[in-house]
Amino acid sequence: MTSIILPQPALHIGGRKIVAGVGGEYRHVNPTTGAPQASVPLAGPQDVDSAVQAAVDAFSVWSAMPPSDRRDILISIGTAIADHAEELSMLMALETGLPVSYGAPVTRRVREWALYYAGWADKLEGSVHNTLRDAPDFSYSVYEPYGVIGIIFPWNNPTYSVGMKLFAALAAGNTVVMKPAELNPFSMLRVVEIAQDAGLPDGVLNLILGRADVGQRLVAHPLVDKISFTGGPETGRKILATCAENLKPSVMELGGKSPTLVFDDANVDQAVAHVARGLVAVTGQTCIMGSRVVVQDDIYEMFLARLSERVGGIVAGDPGDPETVFGPVATEDACERILGMVHKAVDSGEGRLVAGGGRVGGKFANGFFVEPTIIADVEPSAAIAQEEVFGPVVTLHRFRTDGDAVSIANATPFGLGAYMFSRSVTRVHRVASQIKSGGVYVNGGGFAQPNTPFGGIGSSGFGREGGRAGIEEFVRHKTVSIGGGS
């Protein structure tokens, strides 16, 4: 099993570690073994207030710092996080069962996000609007940071979320209070410590740990100027309701039920490999997973046979072993919820169980391991095809025409992403334009790149991370208009 000395869990406020939170403790369980491994201090209301005040106090210094200095600090932080990729990936393996074979390379890529947004720090230029001879005023606009940003991170891939959210907020001149899930106390504490060692001033980045009440306190705090949240739609709606009371802006990256459309002219092996990767990457616990596999009639049975063979070769392992590609889900509750959804779908006749559907036994019987699961012949309206499973489960659906494929793709309230496999450029452009989602990824095209906007529509949320759109989420415009009179 994974061997590493866990750091002592702590809050990190104003540059100081606080090992005893006001909100009590949380018993952290190793998902591979099912055994408790640490007591984690939870923040209380006073801790949240202290963290926000520390961010407020640091804002005047950080926002006034020359942008080139902020740029250099962010580059140093991103480089340092990449240098600690093996350590951070081992911590995430112990926290949520994320295999180091996935976590280490993903964490190294955080440096690319840091470099991209560090480069924006000294390029947020204003605009001149009125230079016409008959214009009565001279007007220009400038970008300004909001102030204090509250960032609520997901547990499934926390270091990559740092890349997607944190560097844009800091590059724009904001300070941050971040609340990771209580499942990630070790890796996120180390990120803050690494950032501080790399030169980030005290109070610019603060860490609080806690459950929903702590997140609610952060969202409602009058000195927090904007919220960036990644998580489920149910929690997102609660956060939005609180933001609405204070007219507080937010970015919402919520759930997904992304379709994978496989047309009869596709490279079938490429499409099968993509679907199988979705099952094993983060054990299917990603909002962008292409969990609804929509296959054209002529190749449906062939695709199903090849996918079943591929999935049958997936072997569970210790996530701390570099050879492991498939680990546990994060918690016992998640394990029971996922299997409950699968059994309900099969027992009610929503689909045919082709692979998986149970827990992994043997030496991992005490851990939270769910077998990679395929449910075939599912109607698009079935509950298992409409609700986010957030686990290693895919459903297969048939379609005949391109129009059928589009209808099935758009048949859920979610709209985060969609995948397509086809050799026809004409078809790709036509179908992509009709799919209702924040992104369409074709023949293995990547998502969530530093230079491209990423985000959803509908129940998948709003706002963007990545690209220029990502940093513009953390600045607001101010217009200055100077009259022509004396």
Helices and strands as residue ranges (DSSP letters): E 11-13, E 16-18, E 25-29, E 36-41, H 45-64, H 67-83, H 85-96, H 100-108, H 110-120, E 127-128, E 137-145, E 148-152, H 158-161, I 162-166, H 167-171, E 175-179, H 185-197, E 205-207, H 212-220, E 226-230, H 233-245, E 250-253, E 259-262, H 268-280, G 281-284, E 292-296, H 297-312, H 332-347, E 352-355, G 362-364, E 373-376, H 383-386, E 393-399, H 402-409, E 414-415, E 418-421, H 425-434, E 440-442, E 457-458, E 461-462, H 467-472, E 475-483
